[in-house]
Amino acid sequence: MLRYRLLCIDVDGTLLSDDKKIAPEDIAAIRGASAQGIKTAFITGRMPAAMEGIVRQLEIPCILACNAGTYIIKEDQCIHTEYLSVESMIEIHQQVEKFQIPLWIFREKQWYVTAKDSYVKTEEQLIDHAAVVMSVEELADQWEREQTGPNKLLVGSDPATVQKVYAVLKARKDVDMACSSENFLEIFPKGMNKGKALQLICAKESIAVEETVAFGDQELDIPMLEAAGTAVAMGNAIPALKQKADYITKTNNEAGVAWAIRHLL
């Protein structure tokens, strides 16, 4: 009987180094776990298109819980998704607009922005995928007809502005939110988070939550580490996440994921 059956790994600041590369040791360790029958799930704020290069490098089957865990796909088939209401999207846009920054809007494999600033353009280059500029009103009209909405909203800006937006939005009762870095505030359906995504994957794969290991570095990862059987904080993780960890591994620039896998397995 395997002690662990599922690795749940955050991507930015965890698997990827600061220059957005995967260390060869990390690739070898994840492949080695896969060869032992241990499944890999990436539970990430990234959209599916931003995961393609990573999955290609690993060359193993991966479950992808994208858009902060709100859109879960296995073998390119959606196995679970959660949506915000169109009303919430419109109201949040009105609140964010006052800061003169664009709102990023994610639905399944699509990425929309209300305008393109330096943060949007940097992300486009990083993931080699262009955002589509659309007004919130256009999207709201379309999604109301389809009785759907976005999986996730995001605010990207300098750390001071992000914290100001966070303070304004925190009073809302219809959404949950967390920072995935000091530059990004992610906003998603109430009650849905990376920990819930981990639990949903376990239920679909008939894996006990106790048989999971989760790796993370930021506020967005805290529910995932709280839900996992074994919680691993990266050496570069924020202090609040390290407090939740069973183990603290090396940093994302030192192949900390591989170091922890070798230690645990």
Contacts in CASP RR format, 6 or more apart in sequence:
PFRMAT RR
TARGET T0000
AUTHOR 0000-0000-0000
METHOD contacts of the structure
MODEL  1
MLRYRLLCIDVDGTLLSDDKKIAPEDIAAIRGASAQGIKTAFITGRMPAA
MEGIVRQLEIPCILACNAGTYIIKEDQCIHTEYLSVESMIEIHQQVEKFQ
IPLWIFREKQWYVTAKDSYVKTEEQLIDHAAVVMSVEELADQWEREQTGP
NKLLVGSDPATVQKVYAVLKARKDVDMACSSENFLEIFPKGMNKGKALQL
ICAKESIAVEETVAFGDQELDIPMLEAAGTAVAMGNAIPALKQKADYITK
TNNEAGVAWAIRHLL
2 36 0 8 1.000
2 37 0 8 1.000
2 38 0 8 1.000
2 211 0 8 1.000
3 211 0 8 1.000
3 265 0 8 1.000
4 33 0 8 1.000
4 38 0 8 1.000
4 211 0 8 1.000
4 212 0 8 1.000
4 213 0 8 1.000
4 230 0 8 1.000
4 264 0 8 1.000
4 265 0 8 1.000
5 37 0 8 1.000
5 38 0 8 1.000
5 39 0 8 1.000
5 205 0 8 1.000
5 207 0 8 1.000
5 208 0 8 1.000
5 211 0 8 1.000
5 212 0 8 1.000
6 38 0 8 1.000
6 39 0 8 1.000
6 40 0 8 1.000
6 41 0 8 1.000
6 201 0 8 1.000
6 202 0 8 1.000
6 205 0 8 1.000
6 207 0 8 1.000
6 211 0 8 1.000
6 212 0 8 1.000
6 213 0 8 1.000
7 30 0 8 1.000
7 33 0 8 1.000
7 38 0 8 1.000
7 39 0 8 1.000
7 40 0 8 1.000
7 41 0 8 1.000
7 212 0 8 1.000
7 213 0 8 1.000
7 215 0 8 1.000
7 261 0 8 1.000
8 41 0 8 1.000
8 43 0 8 1.000
8 198 0 8 1.000
8 201 0 8 1.000
8 212 0 8 1.000
8 213 0 8 1.000
8 214 0 8 1.000
8 215 0 8 1.000
8 224 0 8 1.000
8 228 0 8 1.000
9 15 0 8 1.000
9 30 0 8 1.000
9 40 0 8 1.000
9 41 0 8 1.000
9 42 0 8 1.000
9 43 0 8 1.000
9 214 0 8 1.000
9 215 0 8 1.000
9 216 0 8 1.000
9 257 0 8 1.000
10 42 0 8 1.000
10 43 0 8 1.000
10 44 0 8 1.000
10 194 0 8 1.000
10 215 0 8 1.000
10 216 0 8 1.000
10 217 0 8 1.000
10 218 0 8 1.000
10 220 0 8 1.000
10 221 0 8 1.000
10 224 0 8 1.000
11 42 0 8 1.000
11 44 0 8 1.000
11 45 0 8 1.000
11 46 0 8 1.000
11 51 0 8 1.000
11 54 0 8 1.000
12 20 0 8 1.000
12 44 0 8 1.000
12 45 0 8 1.000
12 46 0 8 1.000
12 180 0 8 1.000
12 181 0 8 1.000
13 181 0 8 1.000
13 216 0 8 1.000
13 217 0 8 1.000
13 218 0 8 1.000
13 234 0 8 1.000
13 236 0 8 1.000
13 252 0 8 1.000
14 215 0 8 1.000
14 216 0 8 1.000
14 217 0 8 1.000
14 221 0 8 1.000
14 234 0 8 1.000
14 252 0 8 1.000
14 257 0 8 1.000
15 22 0 8 1.000
15 26 0 8 1.000
15 42 0 8 1.000
15 54 0 8 1.000
15 215 0 8 1.000
15 252 0 8 1.000
15 257 0 8 1.000
16 22 0 8 1.000
16 54 0 8 1.000
16 252 0 8 1.000
17 23 0 8 1.000
17 252 0 8 1.000
17 253 0 8 1.000
18 252 0 8 1.000
18 253 0 8 1.000
20 126 0 8 1.000
22 54 0 8 1.000
22 57 0 8 1.000
22 58 0 8 1.000
23 255 0 8 1.000
23 258 0 8 1.000
25 255 0 8 1.000
25 258 0 8 1.000
25 259 0 8 1.000
26 255 0 8 1.000
26 256 0 8 1.000
26 257 0 8 1.000
26 258 0 8 1.000
27 57 0 8 1.000
27 58 0 8 1.000
28 258 0 8 1.000
29 255 0 8 1.000
29 257 0 8 1.000
29 258 0 8 1.000
29 261 0 8 1.000
29 262 0 8 1.000
30 40 0 8 1.000
30 58 0 8 1.000
30 60 0 8 1.000
30 257 0 8 1.000
30 258 0 8 1.000
30 261 0 8 1.000
31 58 0 8 1.000
31 59 0 8 1.000
31 60 0 8 1.000
33 40 0 8 1.000
33 261 0 8 1.000
33 265 0 8 1.000
34 40 0 8 1.000
34 60 0 8 1.000
34 61 0 8 1.000
36 265 0 8 1.000
38 265 0 8 1.000
39 61 0 8 1.000
39 63 0 8 1.000
39 205 0 8 1.000
39 207 0 8 1.000
40 58 0 8 1.000
40 60 0 8 1.000
40 61 0 8 1.000
40 62 0 8 1.000
40 63 0 8 1.000
41 62 0 8 1.000
41 63 0 8 1.000
41 64 0 8 1.000
41 65 0 8 1.000
41 198 0 8 1.000
41 201 0 8 1.000
42 51 0 8 1.000
42 54 0 8 1.000
42 62 0 8 1.000
42 63 0 8 1.000
42 64 0 8 1.000
42 65 0 8 1.000
42 66 0 8 1.000
43 65 0 8 1.000
43 69 0 8 1.000
43 194 0 8 1.000
43 195 0 8 1.000
43 197 0 8 1.000
43 198 0 8 1.000
43 201 0 8 1.000
43 214 0 8 1.000
43 224 0 8 1.000
44 51 0 8 1.000
44 64 0 8 1.000
44 65 0 8 1.000
44 66 0 8 1.000
44 68 0 8 1.000
44 69 0 8 1.000
45 66 0 8 1.000
45 67 0 8 1.000
45 68 0 8 1.000
45 69 0 8 1.000
45 152 0 8 1.000
45 180 0 8 1.000
45 186 0 8 1.000
45 220 0 8 1.000
46 66 0 8 1.000
46 67 0 8 1.000
46 127 0 8 1.000
47 66 0 8 1.000
47 67 0 8 1.000
47 106 0 8 1.000
47 109 0 8 1.000
47 110 0 8 1.000
47 111 0 8 1.000
47 127 0 8 1.000
47 129 0 8 1.000
48 64 0 8 1.000
48 66 0 8 1.000
48 71 0 8 1.000
48 73 0 8 1.000
48 108 0 8 1.000
48 109 0 8 1.000
49 109 0 8 1.000
49 111 0 8 1.000
49 127 0 8 1.000
49 129 0 8 1.000
50 66 0 8 1.000
50 126 0 8 1.000
50 127 0 8 1.000
50 129 0 8 1.000
51 64 0 8 1.000
51 66 0 8 1.000
55 62 0 8 1.000
55 64 0 8 1.000
61 75 0 8 1.000
63 72 0 8 1.000
63 73 0 8 1.000
63 74 0 8 1.000
63 79 0 8 1.000
63 201 0 8 1.000
63 205 0 8 1.000
64 72 0 8 1.000
64 73 0 8 1.000
64 74 0 8 1.000
65 71 0 8 1.000
65 72 0 8 1.000
65 194 0 8 1.000
65 197 0 8 1.000
65 198 0 8 1.000
65 200 0 8 1.000
65 201 0 8 1.000
66 72 0 8 1.000
66 73 0 8 1.000
67 106 0 8 1.000
67 108 0 8 1.000
67 151 0 8 1.000
67 152 0 8 1.000
67 188 0 8 1.000
68 151 0 8 1.000
68 152 0 8 1.000
68 178 0 8 1.000
68 180 0 8 1.000
68 186 0 8 1.000
68 188 0 8 1.000
68 192 0 8 1.000
68 193 0 8 1.000
68 194 0 8 1.000
68 220 0 8 1.000
69 188 0 8 1.000
69 192 0 8 1.000
69 193 0 8 1.000
69 194 0 8 1.000
69 196 0 8 1.000
69 197 0 8 1.000
70 81 0 8 1.000
70 82 0 8 1.000
70 83 0 8 1.000
70 151 0 8 1.000
70 152 0 8 1.000
70 188 0 8 1.000
70 189 0 8 1.000
70 192 0 8 1.000
70 197 0 8 1.000
71 78 0 8 1.000
71 80 0 8 1.000
71 81 0 8 1.000
71 82 0 8 1.000
71 106 0 8 1.000
71 108 0 8 1.000
71 151 0 8 1.000
72 78 0 8 1.000
72 79 0 8 1.000
72 80 0 8 1.000
72 81 0 8 1.000
72 197 0 8 1.000
72 200 0 8 1.000
72 201 0 8 1.000
73 79 0 8 1.000
74 204 0 8 1.000
78 108 0 8 1.000
79 200 0 8 1.000
79 204 0 8 1.000
80 197 0 8 1.000
80 200 0 8 1.000
80 204 0 8 1.000
81 108 0 8 1.000
81 151 0 8 1.000
82 151 0 8 1.000
82 188 0 8 1.000
82 189 0 8 1.000
82 192 0 8 1.000
83 107 0 8 1.000
83 148 0 8 1.000
83 149 0 8 1.000
83 150 0 8 1.000
83 151 0 8 1.000
83 189 0 8 1.000
84 149 0 8 1.000
84 150 0 8 1.000
84 151 0 8 1.000
84 152 0 8 1.000
84 153 0 8 1.000
84 174 0 8 1.000
84 175 0 8 1.000
84 187 0 8 1.000
84 188 0 8 1.000
84 189 0 8 1.000
85 149 0 8 1.000
85 174 0 8 1.000
86 139 0 8 1.000
86 140 0 8 1.000
86 143 0 8 1.000
86 144 0 8 1.000
86 149 0 8 1.000
88 172 0 8 1.000
88 174 0 8 1.000
88 175 0 8 1.000
89 105 0 8 1.000
89 136 0 8 1.000
89 139 0 8 1.000
89 140 0 8 1.000
89 149 0 8 1.000
89 150 0 8 1.000
89 153 0 8 1.000
90 136 0 8 1.000
90 137 0 8 1.000
90 140 0 8 1.000
91 172 0 8 1.000
92 103 0 8 1.000
92 153 0 8 1.000
92 169 0 8 1.000
92 172 0 8 1.000
92 175 0 8 1.000
92 187 0 8 1.000
93 103 0 8 1.000
93 114 0 8 1.000
93 136 0 8 1.000
95 165 0 8 1.000
95 168 0 8 1.000
95 169 0 8 1.000
96 103 0 8 1.000
96 155 0 8 1.000
96 165 0 8 1.000
96 169 0 8 1.000
97 103 0 8 1.000
97 114 0 8 1.000
99 155 0 8 1.000
99 157 0 8 1.000
99 161 0 8 1.000
99 164 0 8 1.000
99 165 0 8 1.000
101 117 0 8 1.000
101 119 0 8 1.000
101 155 0 8 1.000
101 156 0 8 1.000
101 157 0 8 1.000
101 161 0 8 1.000
101 165 0 8 1.000
102 113 0 8 1.000
102 114 0 8 1.000
102 115 0 8 1.000
102 116 0 8 1.000
102 117 0 8 1.000
102 120 0 8 1.000
103 113 0 8 1.000
103 114 0 8 1.000
103 136 0 8 1.000
103 153 0 8 1.000
103 154 0 8 1.000
103 155 0 8 1.000
104 111 0 8 1.000
104 112 0 8 1.000
104 113 0 8 1.000
104 120 0 8 1.000
104 131 0 8 1.000
104 153 0 8 1.000
104 154 0 8 1.000
104 155 0 8 1.000
104 156 0 8 1.000
105 111 0 8 1.000
105 112 0 8 1.000
105 113 0 8 1.000
105 114 0 8 1.000
105 134 0 8 1.000
105 136 0 8 1.000
105 139 0 8 1.000
105 150 0 8 1.000
105 152 0 8 1.000
105 153 0 8 1.000
105 154 0 8 1.000
106 112 0 8 1.000
106 150 0 8 1.000
106 151 0 8 1.000
106 152 0 8 1.000
106 153 0 8 1.000
106 154 0 8 1.000
107 143 0 8 1.000
107 148 0 8 1.000
107 149 0 8 1.000
107 150 0 8 1.000
107 151 0 8 1.000
108 151 0 8 1.000
110 132 0 8 1.000
111 129 0 8 1.000
111 131 0 8 1.000
111 132 0 8 1.000
112 131 0 8 1.000
112 132 0 8 1.000
112 133 0 8 1.000
112 134 0 8 1.000
112 139 0 8 1.000
113 120 0 8 1.000
113 131 0 8 1.000
113 132 0 8 1.000
113 133 0 8 1.000
113 134 0 8 1.000
114 133 0 8 1.000
114 134 0 8 1.000
114 135 0 8 1.000
114 136 0 8 1.000
115 133 0 8 1.000
116 124 0 8 1.000
116 131 0 8 1.000
116 133 0 8 1.000
119 156 0 8 1.000
119 157 0 8 1.000
119 183 0 8 1.000
120 131 0 8 1.000
123 131 0 8 1.000
124 130 0 8 1.000
124 131 0 8 1.000
139 150 0 8 1.000
143 149 0 8 1.000
143 150 0 8 1.000
151 188 0 8 1.000
151 189 0 8 1.000
152 186 0 8 1.000
152 187 0 8 1.000
152 188 0 8 1.000
153 175 0 8 1.000
153 186 0 8 1.000
153 187 0 8 1.000
153 188 0 8 1.000
154 184 0 8 1.000
154 185 0 8 1.000
154 186 0 8 1.000
154 187 0 8 1.000
155 162 0 8 1.000
155 165 0 8 1.000
155 184 0 8 1.000
155 185 0 8 1.000
155 187 0 8 1.000
156 162 0 8 1.000
156 183 0 8 1.000
156 184 0 8 1.000
156 185 0 8 1.000
157 165 0 8 1.000
157 183 0 8 1.000
158 183 0 8 1.000
159 182 0 8 1.000
159 183 0 8 1.000
162 179 0 8 1.000
162 182 0 8 1.000
162 183 0 8 1.000
162 184 0 8 1.000
162 185 0 8 1.000
165 185 0 8 1.000
166 177 0 8 1.000
166 179 0 8 1.000
166 185 0 8 1.000
169 175 0 8 1.000
169 177 0 8 1.000
169 185 0 8 1.000
169 187 0 8 1.000
170 177 0 8 1.000
173 190 0 8 1.000
174 190 0 8 1.000
175 187 0 8 1.000
175 188 0 8 1.000
175 189 0 8 1.000
175 190 0 8 1.000
176 187 0 8 1.000
176 188 0 8 1.000
176 189 0 8 1.000
176 190 0 8 1.000
176 191 0 8 1.000
176 192 0 8 1.000
176 193 0 8 1.000
177 185 0 8 1.000
177 186 0 8 1.000
177 187 0 8 1.000
177 188 0 8 1.000
178 185 0 8 1.000
178 186 0 8 1.000
178 193 0 8 1.000
178 218 0 8 1.000
178 219 0 8 1.000
178 220 0 8 1.000
178 222 0 8 1.000
179 185 0 8 1.000
179 186 0 8 1.000
179 218 0 8 1.000
179 219 0 8 1.000
179 220 0 8 1.000
180 186 0 8 1.000
180 218 0 8 1.000
180 219 0 8 1.000
180 220 0 8 1.000
181 218 0 8 1.000
186 220 0 8 1.000
193 220 0 8 1.000
193 223 0 8 1.000
193 224 0 8 1.000
194 220 0 8 1.000
194 221 0 8 1.000
194 223 0 8 1.000
194 224 0 8 1.000
194 227 0 8 1.000
195 223 0 8 1.000
195 224 0 8 1.000
195 226 0 8 1.000
195 227 0 8 1.000
195 228 0 8 1.000
196 223 0 8 1.000
196 227 0 8 1.000
197 224 0 8 1.000
198 209 0 8 1.000
198 212 0 8 1.000
198 214 0 8 1.000
198 224 0 8 1.000
198 227 0 8 1.000
198 228 0 8 1.000
199 209 0 8 1.000
199 227 0 8 1.000
201 207 0 8 1.000
202 208 0 8 1.000
202 209 0 8 1.000
202 211 0 8 1.000
202 212 0 8 1.000
209 227 0 8 1.000
209 228 0 8 1.000
209 229 0 8 1.000
210 229 0 8 1.000
211 229 0 8 1.000
212 227 0 8 1.000
212 228 0 8 1.000
212 229 0 8 1.000
212 230 0 8 1.000
213 228 0 8 1.000
213 229 0 8 1.000
213 230 0 8 1.000
213 231 0 8 1.000
213 232 0 8 1.000
213 260 0 8 1.000
213 261 0 8 1.000
213 264 0 8 1.000
214 221 0 8 1.000
214 224 0 8 1.000
214 225 0 8 1.000
214 227 0 8 1.000
214 228 0 8 1.000
214 229 0 8 1.000
214 230 0 8 1.000
214 231 0 8 1.000
214 232 0 8 1.000
215 232 0 8 1.000
215 234 0 8 1.000
215 249 0 8 1.000
215 257 0 8 1.000
215 260 0 8 1.000
216 224 0 8 1.000
216 225 0 8 1.000
216 232 0 8 1.000
216 233 0 8 1.000
216 234 0 8 1.000
216 237 0 8 1.000
216 241 0 8 1.000
217 233 0 8 1.000
217 234 0 8 1.000
217 235 0 8 1.000
217 236 0 8 1.000
217 237 0 8 1.000
217 238 0 8 1.000
217 241 0 8 1.000
217 252 0 8 1.000
218 237 0 8 1.000
218 238 0 8 1.000
218 241 0 8 1.000
219 238 0 8 1.000
219 240 0 8 1.000
219 241 0 8 1.000
221 237 0 8 1.000
221 241 0 8 1.000
222 240 0 8 1.000
222 241 0 8 1.000
222 244 0 8 1.000
225 231 0 8 1.000
225 232 0 8 1.000
225 233 0 8 1.000
225 241 0 8 1.000
225 244 0 8 1.000
225 245 0 8 1.000
226 244 0 8 1.000
230 246 0 8 1.000
230 247 0 8 1.000
230 264 0 8 1.000
231 244 0 8 1.000
231 245 0 8 1.000
231 246 0 8 1.000
231 247 0 8 1.000
232 245 0 8 1.000
232 246 0 8 1.000
232 247 0 8 1.000
232 248 0 8 1.000
232 249 0 8 1.000
232 260 0 8 1.000
232 264 0 8 1.000
233 241 0 8 1.000
233 242 0 8 1.000
233 244 0 8 1.000
233 245 0 8 1.000
233 247 0 8 1.000
233 248 0 8 1.000
233 249 0 8 1.000
234 248 0 8 1.000
234 249 0 8 1.000
234 250 0 8 1.000
234 251 0 8 1.000
234 252 0 8 1.000
234 256 0 8 1.000
234 257 0 8 1.000
235 242 0 8 1.000
235 248 0 8 1.000
235 249 0 8 1.000
235 250 0 8 1.000
235 251 0 8 1.000
235 252 0 8 1.000
235 256 0 8 1.000
236 251 0 8 1.000
236 252 0 8 1.000
236 253 0 8 1.000
237 245 0 8 1.000
237 248 0 8 1.000
242 248 0 8 1.000
247 260 0 8 1.000
247 263 0 8 1.000
247 264 0 8 1.000
249 256 0 8 1.000
249 257 0 8 1.000
249 259 0 8 1.000
249 260 0 8 1.000
249 263 0 8 1.000
250 256 0 8 1.000
250 259 0 8 1.000
END
